[in-house]
């Protein structure tokens, strides 16, 4: 069975209608979650905590979608040493 990892992260954006972070050094990594439901709960908590700042946005990244061990050029390819 494939593990479905989800990363929740966020920060202040340069424009509330975009996805460019004001300062990538200040990105808040909430955590990695084993399923969408727990990732969504964490995302919702952070989004509600920062609701007064229109430039703050949190996202859920579907990390499991990066993995494809059958594809030679996969984003998670292990570099040759």
Protein Blocks (a to p, Z undefined) as FASTA:
>chain_A
ZZddddddddddfblkbcbdfblklpccfbdcfbfklmmmmmmmmmmmmmmpmkbccddd
dfklmpcfkbmkbckbccdZZ
